């Protein structure tokens, strides 16, 4: 589900819990940096999926 947030806000939720968010400060965000590492997000999602089975 995608929900609008504040400018620069970026969070990934799984089962209602935040597992990743955009970091950095306002300057690095303006440069396009600060997004969570894809590999770690996928690993967390897989861990949650496997725990639920």
MIGUDO-713349 format. One record per atom (N, C-alpha, C, O): residue in three letters; atom name; z, x, y; residue number from 1. Coordinates in steps of 0.05 Angstrom, whole numbers, plus 5000, padded with zeros to 4 digits. Layout:
// residues N
<rec><r>ala</r><a>CA</a><zz>Z</zz><xx>X</xx><yy>Y</yy><k>NUM</k></rec>
...
This chain:
// residues 53
<rec><r>unk</r><a>N</a><zz>5000</zz><xx>5017</xx><yy>4977</yy><k>1</k></rec>
<rec><r>unk</r><a>CA</a><zz>5000</zz><xx>5000</xx><yy>5000</yy><k>1</k></rec>
<rec><r>unk</r><a>C</a><zz>5000</zz><xx>5018</xx><yy>5025</yy><k>1</k></rec>
<rec><r>unk</r><a>O</a><zz>5014</zz><xx>5038</xx><yy>5026</yy><k>1</k></rec>
<rec><r>unk</r><a>N</a><zz>4984</zz><xx>5011</xx><yy>5044</yy><k>2</k></rec>
<rec><r>unk</r><a>CA</a><zz>4983</zz><xx>5026</xx><yy>5069</yy><k>2</k></rec>
<rec><r>unk</r><a>C</a><zz>4996</zz><xx>5008</xx><yy>5091</yy><k>2</k></rec>
<rec><r>unk</r><a>O</a><zz>4988</zz><xx>4985</xx><yy>5095</yy><k>2</k></rec>
<rec><r>unk</r><a>N</a><zz>5015</zz><xx>5020</xx><yy>5105</yy><k>3</k></rec>
<rec><r>unk</r><a>CA</a><zz>5028</zz><xx>5005</xx><yy>5127</yy><k>3</k></rec>
<rec><r>unk</r><a>C</a><zz>5026</zz><xx>5023</xx><yy>5152</yy><k>3</k></rec>
<rec><r>unk</r><a>O</a><zz>5030</zz><xx>5047</xx><yy>5150</yy><k>3</k></rec>
<rec><r>unk</r><a>N</a><zz>5021</zz><xx>5011</xx><yy>5175</yy><k>4</k></rec>
<rec><r>unk</r><a>CA</a><zz>5019</zz><xx>5027</xx><yy>5199</yy><k>4</k></rec>
<rec><r>unk</r><a>C</a><zz>5047</zz><xx>5038</xx><yy>5207</yy><k>4</k></rec>
<rec><r>unk</r><a>O</a><zz>5067</zz><xx>5025</xx><yy>5203</yy><k>4</k></rec>
<rec><r>unk</r><a>N</a><zz>5046</zz><xx>5061</xx><yy>5219</yy><k>5</k></rec>
<rec><r>unk</r><a>CA</a><zz>5071</zz><xx>5073</xx><yy>5229</yy><k>5</k></rec>
<rec><r>unk</r><a>C</a><zz>5066</zz><xx>5086</xx><yy>5256</yy><k>5</k></rec>
<rec><r>unk</r><a>O</a><zz>5046</zz><xx>5081</xx><yy>5269</yy><k>5</k></rec>
<rec><r>unk</r><a>N</a><zz>5084</zz><xx>5102</xx><yy>5264</yy><k>6</k></rec>
<rec><r>unk</r><a>CA</a><zz>5082</zz><xx>5116</xx><yy>5290</yy><k>6</k></rec>
<rec><r>unk</r><a>C</a><zz>5060</zz><xx>5137</xx><yy>5288</yy><k>6</k></rec>
<rec><r>unk</r><a>O</a><zz>5053</zz><xx>5146</xx><yy>5266</yy><k>6</k></rec>
<rec><r>unk</r><a>N</a><zz>5049</zz><xx>5144</xx><yy>5311</yy><k>7</k></rec>
<rec><r>unk</r><a>CA</a><zz>5029</zz><xx>5164</xx><yy>5312</yy><k>7</k></rec>
<rec><r>unk</r><a>C</a><zz>5039</zz><xx>5190</xx><yy>5299</yy><k>7</k></rec>
<rec><r>unk</r><a>O</a><zz>5061</zz><xx>5200</xx><yy>5306</yy><k>7</k></rec>
<rec><r>unk</r><a>N</a><zz>5024</zz><xx>5201</xx><yy>5280</yy><k>8</k></rec>
<rec><r>unk</r><a>CA</a><zz>5032</zz><xx>5225</xx><yy>5266</yy><k>8</k></rec>
<rec><r>unk</r><a>C</a><zz>5050</zz><xx>5221</xx><yy>5242</yy><k>8</k></rec>
<rec><r>unk</r><a>O</a><zz>5056</zz><xx>5240</xx><yy>5228</yy><k>8</k></rec>
<rec><r>unk</r><a>N</a><zz>5058</zz><xx>5197</xx><yy>5237</yy><k>9</k></rec>
<rec><r>unk</r><a>CA</a><zz>5075</zz><xx>5191</xx><yy>5215</yy><k>9</k></rec>
<rec><r>unk</r><a>C</a><zz>5059</zz><xx>5190</xx><yy>5189</yy><k>9</k></rec>
<rec><r>unk</r><a>O</a><zz>5037</zz><xx>5179</xx><yy>5188</yy><k>9</k></rec>
<rec><r>unk</r><a>N</a><zz>5069</zz><xx>5202</xx><yy>5168</yy><k>10</k></rec>
<rec><r>unk</r><a>CA</a><zz>5056</zz><xx>5202</xx><yy>5142</yy><k>10</k></rec>
<rec><r>unk</r><a>C</a><zz>5077</zz><xx>5205</xx><yy>5120</yy><k>10</k></rec>
<rec><r>unk</r><a>O</a><zz>5090</zz><xx>5226</xx><yy>5118</yy><k>10</k></rec>
<rec><r>unk</r><a>N</a><zz>5080</zz><xx>5185</xx><yy>5104</yy><k>11</k></rec>
<rec><r>unk</r><a>CA</a><zz>5100</zz><xx>5185</xx><yy>5083</yy><k>11</k></rec>
<rec><r>unk</r><a>C</a><zz>5087</zz><xx>5175</xx><yy>5057</yy><k>11</k></rec>
<rec><r>unk</r><a>O</a><zz>5069</zz><xx>5157</xx><yy>5058</yy><k>11</k></rec>
<rec><r>unk</r><a>N</a><zz>5095</zz><xx>5186</xx><yy>5035</yy><k>12</k></rec>
<rec><r>unk</r><a>CA</a><zz>5086</zz><xx>5176</xx><yy>5009</yy><k>12</k></rec>
<rec><r>unk</r><a>C</a><zz>5110</zz><xx>5165</xx><yy>4995</yy><k>12</k></rec>
<rec><r>unk</r><a>O</a><zz>5130</zz><xx>5179</xx><yy>4991</yy><k>12</k></rec>
<rec><r>unk</r><a>N</a><zz>5108</zz><xx>5139</xx><yy>4987</yy><k>13</k></rec>
<rec><r>unk</r><a>CA</a><zz>5130</zz><xx>5125</xx><yy>4974</yy><k>13</k></rec>
<rec><r>unk</r><a>C</a><zz>5122</zz><xx>5120</xx><yy>4945</yy><k>13</k></rec>
<rec><r>unk</r><a>O</a><zz>5099</zz><xx>5113</xx><yy>4939</yy><k>13</k></rec>
<rec><r>unk</r><a>N</a><zz>5142</zz><xx>5122</xx><yy>4927</yy><k>14</k></rec>
<rec><r>unk</r><a>CA</a><zz>5139</zz><xx>5115</xx><yy>4899</yy><k>14</k></rec>
<rec><r>unk</r><a>C</a><zz>5163</zz><xx>5099</xx><yy>4891</yy><k>14</k></rec>
<rec><r>unk</r><a>O</a><zz>5186</zz><xx>5108</xx><yy>4893</yy><k>14</k></rec>
<rec><r>unk</r><a>N</a><zz>5158</zz><xx>5075</xx><yy>4882</yy><k>15</k></rec>
<rec><r>unk</r><a>CA</a><zz>5180</zz><xx>5057</xx><yy>4874</yy><k>15</k></rec>
<rec><r>unk</r><a>C</a><zz>5200</zz><xx>5053</xx><yy>4897</yy><k>15</k></rec>
<rec><r>unk</r><a>O</a><zz>5224</zz><xx>5051</xx><yy>4893</yy><k>15</k></rec>
<rec><r>unk</r><a>N</a><zz>5190</zz><xx>5052</xx><yy>4922</yy><k>16</k></rec>
<rec><r>unk</r><a>CA</a><zz>5207</zz><xx>5048</xx><yy>4945</yy><k>16</k></rec>
<rec><r>unk</r><a>C</a><zz>5221</zz><xx>5072</xx><yy>4955</yy><k>16</k></rec>
<rec><r>unk</r><a>O</a><zz>5236</zz><xx>5070</xx><yy>4975</yy><k>16</k></rec>
<rec><r>unk</r><a>N</a><zz>5218</zz><xx>5095</xx><yy>4943</yy><k>17</k></rec>
<rec><r>unk</r><a>CA</a><zz>5231</zz><xx>5120</xx><yy>4951</yy><k>17</k></rec>
<rec><r>unk</r><a>C</a><zz>5211</zz><xx>5139</xx><yy>4963</yy><k>17</k></rec>
<rec><r>unk</r><a>O</a><zz>5189</zz><xx>5142</xx><yy>4952</yy><k>17</k></rec>
<rec><r>unk</r><a>N</a><zz>5218</zz><xx>5152</xx><yy>4984</yy><k>18</k></rec>
<rec><r>unk</r><a>CA</a><zz>5200</zz><xx>5172</xx><yy>4997</yy><k>18</k></rec>
<rec><r>unk</r><a>C</a><zz>5200</zz><xx>5197</xx><yy>4980</yy><k>18</k></rec>
<rec><r>unk</r><a>O</a><zz>5221</zz><xx>5209</xx><yy>4975</yy><k>18</k></rec>
<rec><r>unk</r><a>N</a><zz>5176</zz><xx>5206</xx><yy>4971</yy><k>19</k></rec>
<rec><r>unk</r><a>CA</a><zz>5174</zz><xx>5230</xx><yy>4955</yy><k>19</k></rec>
<rec><r>unk</r><a>C</a><zz>5161</zz><xx>5253</xx><yy>4971</yy><k>19</k></rec>
<rec><r>unk</r><a>O</a><zz>5163</zz><xx>5276</xx><yy>4963</yy><k>19</k></rec>
<rec><r>unk</r><a>N</a><zz>5147</zz><xx>5246</xx><yy>4993</yy><k>20</k></rec>
<rec><r>unk</r><a>CA</a><zz>5135</zz><xx>5267</xx><yy>5009</yy><k>20</k></rec>
<rec><r>unk</r><a>C</a><zz>5130</zz><xx>5255</xx><yy>5037</yy><k>20</k></rec>
<rec><r>unk</r><a>O</a><zz>5128</zz><xx>5231</xx><yy>5041</yy><k>20</k></rec>
<rec><r>unk</r><a>N</a><zz>5129</zz><xx>5273</xx><yy>5056</yy><k>21</k></rec>
<rec><r>unk</r><a>CA</a><zz>5124</zz><xx>5265</xx><yy>5084</yy><k>21</k></rec>
<rec><r>unk</r><a>C</a><zz>5110</zz><xx>5289</xx><yy>5098</yy><k>21</k></rec>
<rec><r>unk</r><a>O</a><zz>5111</zz><xx>5311</xx><yy>5089</yy><k>21</k></rec>
<rec><r>unk</r><a>N</a><zz>5098</zz><xx>5282</xx><yy>5120</yy><k>22</k></rec>
<rec><r>unk</r><a>CA</a><zz>5086</zz><xx>5303</xx><yy>5136</yy><k>22</k></rec>
<rec><r>unk</r><a>C</a><zz>5107</zz><xx>5318</xx><yy>5152</yy><k>22</k></rec>
<rec><r>unk</r><a>O</a><zz>5124</zz><xx>5306</xx><yy>5164</yy><k>22</k></rec>
<rec><r>unk</r><a>N</a><zz>5105</zz><xx>5345</xx><yy>5151</yy><k>23</k></rec>
<rec><r>unk</r><a>CA</a><zz>5125</zz><xx>5361</xx><yy>5164</yy><k>23</k></rec>
<rec><r>unk</r><a>C</a><zz>5113</zz><xx>5375</xx><yy>5189</yy><k>23</k></rec>
<rec><r>unk</r><a>O</a><zz>5091</zz><xx>5367</xx><yy>5198</yy><k>23</k></rec>
<rec><r>unk</r><a>N</a><zz>5126</zz><xx>5395</xx><yy>5198</yy><k>24</k></rec>
<rec><r>unk</r><a>CA</a><zz>5117</zz><xx>5410</xx><yy>5221</yy><k>24</k></rec>
<rec><r>unk</r><a>C</a><zz>5127</zz><xx>5398</xx><yy>5247</yy><k>24</k></rec>
<rec><r>unk</r><a>O</a><zz>5142</zz><xx>5378</xx><yy>5247</yy><k>24</k></rec>
<rec><r>unk</r><a>N</a><zz>5118</zz><xx>5409</xx><yy>5269</yy><k>25</k></rec>
<rec><r>unk</r><a>CA</a><zz>5125</zz><xx>5399</xx><yy>5295</yy><k>25</k></rec>
<rec><r>unk</r><a>C</a><zz>5100</zz><xx>5386</xx><yy>5309</yy><k>25</k></rec>
<rec><r>unk</r><a>O</a><zz>5079</zz><xx>5386</xx><yy>5297</yy><k>25</k></rec>
<rec><r>unk</r><a>N</a><zz>5104</zz><xx>5377</xx><yy>5333</yy><k>26</k></rec>
<rec><r>unk</r><a>CA</a><zz>5082</zz><xx>5362</xx><yy>5346</yy><k>26</k></rec>
<rec><r>unk</r><a>C</a><zz>5057</zz><xx>5380</xx><yy>5349</yy><k>26</k></rec>
<rec><r>unk</r><a>O</a><zz>5035</zz><xx>5370</xx><yy>5347</yy><k>26</k></rec>
<rec><r>unk</r><a>N</a><zz>5061</zz><xx>5406</xx><yy>5354</yy><k>27</k></rec>
<rec><r>unk</r><a>CA</a><zz>5038</zz><xx>5424</xx><yy>5358</yy><k>27</k></rec>
<rec><r>unk</r><a>C</a><zz>5022</zz><xx>5428</xx><yy>5333</yy><k>27</k></rec>
<rec><r>unk</r><a>O</a><zz>4998</zz><xx>5426</xx><yy>5333</yy><k>27</k></rec>
<rec><r>unk</r><a>N</a><zz>5036</zz><xx>5434</xx><yy>5311</yy><k>28</k></rec>
<rec><r>unk</r><a>CA</a><zz>5022</zz><xx>5439</xx><yy>5285</yy><k>28</k></rec>
<rec><r>unk</r><a>C</a><zz>5009</zz><xx>5413</xx><yy>5275</yy><k>28</k></rec>
<rec><r>unk</r><a>O</a><zz>4988</zz><xx>5414</xx><yy>5263</yy><k>28</k></rec>
<rec><r>unk</r><a>N</a><zz>5021</zz><xx>5390</xx><yy>5280</yy><k>29</k></rec>
<rec><r>unk</r><a>CA</a><zz>5009</zz><xx>5365</xx><yy>5273</yy><k>29</k></rec>
<rec><r>unk</r><a>C</a><zz>4983</zz><xx>5360</xx><yy>5288</yy><k>29</k></rec>
<rec><r>unk</r><a>O</a><zz>4964</zz><xx>5350</xx><yy>5277</yy><k>29</k></rec>
<rec><r>unk</r><a>N</a><zz>4982</zz><xx>5368</xx><yy>5314</yy><k>30</k></rec>
<rec><r>unk</r><a>CA</a><zz>4958</zz><xx>5365</xx><yy>5330</yy><k>30</k></rec>
<rec><r>unk</r><a>C</a><zz>4936</zz><xx>5382</xx><yy>5318</yy><k>30</k></rec>
<rec><r>unk</r><a>O</a><zz>4912</zz><xx>5376</xx><yy>5321</yy><k>30</k></rec>
<rec><r>unk</r><a>N</a><zz>4943</zz><xx>5404</xx><yy>5306</yy><k>31</k></rec>
<rec><r>unk</r><a>CA</a><zz>4923</zz><xx>5422</xx><yy>5294</yy><k>31</k></rec>
<rec><r>unk</r><a>C</a><zz>4915</zz><xx>5413</xx><yy>5266</yy><k>31</k></rec>
<rec><r>unk</r><a>O</a><zz>4898</zz><xx>5425</xx><yy>5253</yy><k>31</k></rec>
<rec><r>unk</r><a>N</a><zz>4927</zz><xx>5391</xx><yy>5256</yy><k>32</k></rec>
<rec><r>unk</r><a>CA</a><zz>4920</zz><xx>5381</xx><yy>5229</yy><k>32</k></rec>
<rec><r>unk</r><a>C</a><zz>4936</zz><xx>5392</xx><yy>5207</yy><k>32</k></rec>
<rec><r>unk</r><a>O</a><zz>4929</zz><xx>5388</xx><yy>5183</yy><k>32</k></rec>
<rec><r>unk</r><a>N</a><zz>4958</zz><xx>5406</xx><yy>5213</yy><k>33</k></rec>
<rec><r>unk</r><a>CA</a><zz>4975</zz><xx>5418</xx><yy>5192</yy><k>33</k></rec>
<rec><r>unk</r><a>C</a><zz>4998</zz><xx>5400</xx><yy>5185</yy><k>33</k></rec>
<rec><r>unk</r><a>O</a><zz>5002</zz><xx>5379</xx><yy>5198</yy><k>33</k></rec>
<rec><r>unk</r><a>N</a><zz>5014</zz><xx>5408</xx><yy>5165</yy><k>34</k></rec>
<rec><r>unk</r><a>CA</a><zz>5038</zz><xx>5394</xx><yy>5159</yy><k>34</k></rec>
<rec><r>unk</r><a>C</a><zz>5037</zz><xx>5374</xx><yy>5137</yy><k>34</k></rec>
<rec><r>unk</r><a>O</a><zz>5057</zz><xx>5361</xx><yy>5130</yy><k>34</k></rec>
<rec><r>unk</r><a>N</a><zz>5013</zz><xx>5370</xx><yy>5125</yy><k>35</k></rec>
<rec><r>unk</r><a>CA</a><zz>5012</zz><xx>5350</xx><yy>5103</yy><k>35</k></rec>
<rec><r>unk</r><a>C</a><zz>5024</zz><xx>5361</xx><yy>5078</yy><k>35</k></rec>
<rec><r>unk</r><a>O</a><zz>5024</zz><xx>5386</xx><yy>5074</yy><k>35</k></rec>
<rec><r>unk</r><a>N</a><zz>5036</zz><xx>5344</xx><yy>5061</yy><k>36</k></rec>
<rec><r>unk</r><a>CA</a><zz>5049</zz><xx>5354</xx><yy>5037</yy><k>36</k></rec>
<rec><r>unk</r><a>C</a><zz>5029</zz><xx>5366</xx><yy>5017</yy><k>36</k></rec>
<rec><r>unk</r><a>O</a><zz>5005</zz><xx>5358</xx><yy>5017</yy><k>36</k></rec>
<rec><r>unk</r><a>N</a><zz>5038</zz><xx>5384</xx><yy>5001</yy><k>37</k></rec>
<rec><r>unk</r><a>CA</a><zz>5021</zz><xx>5397</xx><yy>4981</yy><k>37</k></rec>
<rec><r>unk</r><a>C</a><zz>5013</zz><xx>5377</xx><yy>4960</yy><k>37</k></rec>
<rec><r>unk</r><a>O</a><zz>5030</zz><xx>5364</xx><yy>4947</yy><k>37</k></rec>
<rec><r>unk</r><a>N</a><zz>4988</zz><xx>5374</xx><yy>4955</yy><k>38</k></rec>
<rec><r>unk</r><a>CA</a><zz>4977</zz><xx>5355</xx><yy>4936</yy><k>38</k></rec>
<rec><r>unk</r><a>C</a><zz>4988</zz><xx>5359</xx><yy>4908</yy><k>38</k></rec>
<rec><r>unk</r><a>O</a><zz>4995</zz><xx>5340</xx><yy>4894</yy><k>38</k></rec>
<rec><r>unk</r><a>N</a><zz>4989</zz><xx>5384</xx><yy>4899</yy><k>39</k></rec>
<rec><r>unk</r><a>CA</a><zz>4999</zz><xx>5390</xx><yy>4872</yy><k>39</k></rec>
<rec><r>unk</r><a>C</a><zz>5028</zz><xx>5380</xx><yy>4868</yy><k>39</k></rec>
<rec><r>unk</r><a>O</a><zz>5034</zz><xx>5369</xx><yy>4847</yy><k>39</k></rec>
<rec><r>unk</r><a>N</a><zz>5045</zz><xx>5384</xx><yy>4888</yy><k>40</k></rec>
<rec><r>unk</r><a>CA</a><zz>5073</zz><xx>5376</xx><yy>4885</yy><k>40</k></rec>
<rec><r>unk</r><a>C</a><zz>5075</zz><xx>5345</xx><yy>4886</yy><k>40</k></rec>
<rec><r>unk</r><a>O</a><zz>5092</zz><xx>5334</xx><yy>4872</yy><k>40</k></rec>
<rec><r>unk</r><a>N</a><zz>5059</zz><xx>5332</xx><yy>4902</yy><k>41</k></rec>
<rec><r>unk</r><a>CA</a><zz>5059</zz><xx>5303</xx><yy>4902</yy><k>41</k></rec>
<rec><r>unk</r><a>C</a><zz>5051</zz><xx>5291</xx><yy>4875</yy><k>41</k></rec>
<rec><r>unk</r><a>O</a><zz>5063</zz><xx>5273</xx><yy>4865</yy><k>41</k></rec>
<rec><r>unk</r><a>N</a><zz>5029</zz><xx>5302</xx><yy>4864</yy><k>42</k></rec>
<rec><r>unk</r><a>CA</a><zz>5020</zz><xx>5293</xx><yy>4838</yy><k>42</k></rec>
<rec><r>unk</r><a>C</a><zz>5041</zz><xx>5298</xx><yy>4817</yy><k>42</k></rec>
<rec><r>unk</r><a>O</a><zz>5045</zz><xx>5281</xx><yy>4799</yy><k>42</k></rec>
<rec><r>unk</r><a>N</a><zz>5054</zz><xx>5321</xx><yy>4818</yy><k>43</k></rec>
<rec><r>unk</r><a>CA</a><zz>5075</zz><xx>5328</xx><yy>4798</yy><k>43</k></rec>
<rec><r>unk</r><a>C</a><zz>5098</zz><xx>5308</xx><yy>4800</yy><k>43</k></rec>
<rec><r>unk</r><a>O</a><zz>5109</zz><xx>5299</xx><yy>4779</yy><k>43</k></rec>
<rec><r>unk</r><a>N</a><zz>5106</zz><xx>5301</xx><yy>4824</yy><k>44</k></rec>
<rec><r>unk</r><a>CA</a><zz>5128</zz><xx>5282</xx><yy>4827</yy><k>44</k></rec>
<rec><r>unk</r><a>C</a><zz>5120</zz><xx>5254</xx><yy>4817</yy><k>44</k></rec>
<rec><r>unk</r><a>O</a><zz>5136</zz><xx>5241</xx><yy>4805</yy><k>44</k></rec>
<rec><r>unk</r><a>N</a><zz>5095</zz><xx>5246</xx><yy>4822</yy><k>45</k></rec>
<rec><r>unk</r><a>CA</a><zz>5086</zz><xx>5220</xx><yy>4813</yy><k>45</k></rec>
<rec><r>unk</r><a>C</a><zz>5085</zz><xx>5220</xx><yy>4782</yy><k>45</k></rec>
<rec><r>unk</r><a>O</a><zz>5092</zz><xx>5200</xx><yy>4770</yy><k>45</k></rec>
<rec><r>unk</r><a>N</a><zz>5076</zz><xx>5241</xx><yy>4770</yy><k>46</k></rec>
<rec><r>unk</r><a>CA</a><zz>5075</zz><xx>5243</xx><yy>4741</yy><k>46</k></rec>
<rec><r>unk</r><a>C</a><zz>5103</zz><xx>5242</xx><yy>4729</yy><k>46</k></rec>
<rec><r>unk</r><a>O</a><zz>5107</zz><xx>5229</xx><yy>4708</yy><k>46</k></rec>
<rec><r>unk</r><a>N</a><zz>5122</zz><xx>5256</xx><yy>4741</yy><k>47</k></rec>
<rec><r>unk</r><a>CA</a><zz>5149</zz><xx>5256</xx><yy>4732</yy><k>47</k></rec>
<rec><r>unk</r><a>C</a><zz>5161</zz><xx>5228</xx><yy>4732</yy><k>47</k></rec>
<rec><r>unk</r><a>O</a><zz>5174</zz><xx>5220</xx><yy>4713</yy><k>47</k></rec>
<rec><r>unk</r><a>N</a><zz>5156</zz><xx>5213</xx><yy>4753</yy><k>48</k></rec>
<rec><r>unk</r><a>CA</a><zz>5166</zz><xx>5186</xx><yy>4755</yy><k>48</k></rec>
<rec><r>unk</r><a>C</a><zz>5153</zz><xx>5168</xx><yy>4735</yy><k>48</k></rec>
<rec><r>unk</r><a>O</a><zz>5165</zz><xx>5151</xx><yy>4723</yy><k>48</k></rec>
<rec><r>unk</r><a>N</a><zz>5127</zz><xx>5172</xx><yy>4731</yy><k>49</k></rec>
<rec><r>unk</r><a>CA</a><zz>5112</zz><xx>5156</xx><yy>4711</yy><k>49</k></rec>
<rec><r>unk</r><a>C</a><zz>5123</zz><xx>5161</xx><yy>4683</yy><k>49</k></rec>
<rec><r>unk</r><a>O</a><zz>5128</zz><xx>5142</xx><yy>4668</yy><k>49</k></rec>
<rec><r>unk</r><a>N</a><zz>5127</zz><xx>5186</xx><yy>4676</yy><k>50</k></rec>
<rec><r>unk</r><a>CA</a><zz>5137</zz><xx>5193</xx><yy>4649</yy><k>50</k></rec>
<rec><r>unk</r><a>C</a><zz>5165</zz><xx>5184</xx><yy>4645</yy><k>50</k></rec>
<rec><r>unk</r><a>O</a><zz>5173</zz><xx>5177</xx><yy>4622</yy><k>50</k></rec>
<rec><r>unk</r><a>N</a><zz>5182</zz><xx>5184</xx><yy>4666</yy><k>51</k></rec>
<rec><r>unk</r><a>CA</a><zz>5209</zz><xx>5176</xx><yy>4663</yy><k>51</k></rec>
<rec><r>unk</r><a>C</a><zz>5211</zz><xx>5146</xx><yy>4658</yy><k>51</k></rec>
<rec><r>unk</r><a>O</a><zz>5229</zz><xx>5136</xx><yy>4645</yy><k>51</k></rec>
<rec><r>unk</r><a>N</a><zz>5192</zz><xx>5131</xx><yy>4668</yy><k>52</k></rec>
<rec><r>unk</r><a>CA</a><zz>5192</zz><xx>5102</xx><yy>4665</yy><k>52</k></rec>
<rec><r>unk</r><a>C</a><zz>5181</zz><xx>5092</xx><yy>4638</yy><k>52</k></rec>
<rec><r>unk</r><a>O</a><zz>5184</zz><xx>5069</xx><yy>4632</yy><k>52</k></rec>
<rec><r>unk</r><a>N</a><zz>5170</zz><xx>5110</xx><yy>4622</yy><k>53</k></rec>
<rec><r>unk</r><a>CA</a><zz>5159</zz><xx>5102</xx><yy>4596</yy><k>53</k></rec>
<rec><r>unk</r><a>C</a><zz>5179</zz><xx>5104</xx><yy>4574</yy><k>53</k></rec>
<rec><r>unk</r><a>O</a><zz>5173</zz><xx>5098</xx><yy>4551</yy><k>53</k></rec>
